[in-house]
């Protein structure tokens, strides 16, 4: 069993992200990571029933991403993914996970950020 936390970048930070330039996005995410407690909020915890292995990490990250996205139903509503616990603080709800947000493996400390098409490993220390 692997435990993950999803962090959403703040609304203010979201406006500073260069969504379509992966190099500049990486630079901005690294800046945010150094003061993550100011730029990110934990919005969900999710327990995955499989061990994270390098060969299947893409599948695991995709599952976490899909579990925190509103498609057919509100991701944090009554009908939600197995193992998902919403932890956001806004009583009005929470947006879907998108570019610039983080997925962190709570067991290993590894972190990935969402890019336009997929995920990239966070290569700097995340200061939460």
C-alpha positions in Angstrom: 0.0 0.0 0.0 1.3 3.4 -1.0 0.1 6.7 0.5 0.0 9.9 -1.6 -0.9 13.5 -0.9 -2.1 15.9 -3.6 -1.1 19.5 -3.2 -2.7 22.3 -5.3 -0.8 25.5 -6.0 -2.5 28.6 -4.6 -4.7 30.7 -6.9 -2.1 33.5 -6.7 0.7 31.0 -7.7 -1.4 29.5 -10.5 -1.4 32.9 -12.3 2.4 32.9 -12.2 2.8 29.6 -13.9 3.9 29.5 -17.5 1.7 26.6 -18.5 3.0 26.0 -22.0 6.7 26.3 -21.4 8.0 23.2 -19.6 11.4 24.7 -18.9 10.0 27.9 -17.3 7.3 25.8 -15.5 10.0 23.7 -13.9 11.9 26.8 -12.8 8.8 28.3 -11.2 7.8 25.0 -9.5 11.3 24.7 -8.0 10.9 28.3 -6.6 7.5 27.4 -5.2 8.9 24.1 -3.7 11.4 26.0 -1.5 8.5 27.7 0.2 5.8 25.1 -0.5 3.9 25.9 2.8 3.2 29.4 1.2 2.4 28.2 -2.3 0.6 24.9 -1.9 -2.3 23.4 0.1 -2.9 19.7 0.7 -6.2 18.8 -0.9 -6.4 15.1 -0.9 -4.8 12.0 0.6 -5.1 8.7 -1.3 -4.1 5.2 -0.4 -3.1 3.1 -3.5 -3.4 -0.6 -3.1 -0.2 -1.4 -5.1 3.4 -0.8 -4.4 5.1 2.0 -6.3 7.7 0.6 -8.7 9.5 2.6 -11.3 7.9 0.6 -14.1 4.3 1.4 -12.9 4.7 4.9 -11.4 3.1 6.5 -14.5 0.0 4.3 -13.9 -0.1 5.3 -10.2 0.3 9.0 -10.9 -2.4 8.8 -13.5 -4.7 7.1 -11.0 -4.1 9.8 -8.4 -4.6 12.5 -11.1 -7.9 11.0 -12.3 -9.1 10.5 -8.7 -8.7 14.3 -8.0 -10.4 15.5 -11.2 -14.1 16.2 -11.7 -15.2 14.4 -14.9 -18.4 12.4 -14.5 -18.9 13.5 -10.9 -17.4 15.9 -8.4 -14.1 14.3 -7.3 -14.6 15.1 -3.6 -18.4 14.4 -3.5 -20.2 11.3 -2.2 -19.0 9.2 -5.1 -15.2 9.2 -5.1 -12.3 7.0 -5.8 -11.5 4.2 -3.4 -8.9 5.2 -0.8 -9.4 9.0 -1.4 -9.9 11.4 1.5 -10.4 15.1 0.7 -8.4 17.3 3.1 -8.9 20.8 1.6 -10.0 23.7 3.7 -12.4 25.6 1.4 -16.0 24.8 2.5 -17.2 25.6 -1.1 -15.2 22.8 -2.6 -12.0 22.3 -4.6 -10.9 22.5 -8.2 -9.5 19.6 -10.1 -5.8 18.8 -10.1 -4.0 20.5 -13.0 -0.6 21.9 -14.3 1.7 22.9 -11.5 0.1 20.8 -8.8 2.1 18.2 -6.9 1.6 14.5 -6.1 3.8 13.4 -3.2 4.5 9.8 -2.1 4.2 10.1 1.7 6.1 6.9 2.2 9.2 7.8 0.2 9.0 11.6 0.0 9.3 11.5 -3.8 7.3 14.2 -5.5 6.1 14.9 -9.1 4.5 18.0 -10.6 1.8 18.0 -13.2 2.8 19.2 -16.7 0.7 19.7 -19.8 1.0 16.0 -20.7 2.0 13.9 -17.8 4.2 14.4 -14.8 7.8 15.4 -14.1 9.8 14.4 -11.0 10.5 17.3 -8.6 14.3 17.5 -8.4 14.5 19.9 -5.4 13.6 19.5 -1.8 10.0 20.1 -1.1 9.7 22.3 2.0 6.3 21.8 3.6 
